[in-house]
Amino acid sequence: MQDSSKENYWGLLESDKLLFGDRCPRGFTKLGLLGKGGIAVVWLCSENESKTKVAVKQFPRGSTQTAKVEVNIDSKLDSPHIAKLLKVQEDQKDTWLVYELGGIPLSKLLFVVKGESHNSERIYAVHHQHFYKALNTNT
């Protein structure tokens, strides 16, 4: 059982709450947390006017360059198997990437990260997937 005093707000740790806050992009309502990575979190959101559910990736201001790289990669993709980037919103604290809900996460198509312990340290290996290799040969 997890210590609820260490968790807060959609299951995020207190340190994550400080980084990502309770902010939401203009025109959307947060419904839940879909996932969390090392740089960003992905929220299940509803577009306020249409009530359409979308996945919204939140990059805090310090990660703006990473968001731009992801937008650049997404602009080169045209596959029914990958969630489409619908819009990009920026405000004073965050960059928000709004995706259609569904599809395969881009990270799963690009690489797999595997880790193992060695001498009490965690060592990671990044295995590039075929899609990653195809992108690099086409650029």
Secondary structure as GFF3:
##gff-version 3
##sequence-region A 1 139
A	DSSP	three_ten_helix	4	6	.	.	.	ID=ss1
A	DSSP	beta_strand	7	8	.	.	.	ID=ss2
A	DSSP	beta_strand	12	13	.	.	.	ID=ss3
A	DSSP	alpha_helix	14	20	.	.	.	ID=ss4
A	DSSP	beta_strand	28	36	.	.	.	ID=ss5
A	DSSP	beta_strand	41	47	.	.	.	ID=ss6
A	DSSP	beta_strand	53	60	.	.	.	ID=ss7
A	DSSP	three_ten_helix	61	63	.	.	.	ID=ss8
A	DSSP	alpha_helix	64	75	.	.	.	ID=ss9
A	DSSP	beta_strand	85	90	.	.	.	ID=ss10
A	DSSP	beta_strand	94	100	.	.	.	ID=ss11
A	DSSP	alpha_helix	106	110	.	.	.	ID=ss12
A	DSSP	beta_strand	111	118	.	.	.	ID=ss13
A	DSSP	beta_strand	121	128	.	.	.	ID=ss14
A	DSSP	alpha_helix	130	137	.	.	.	ID=ss15
###
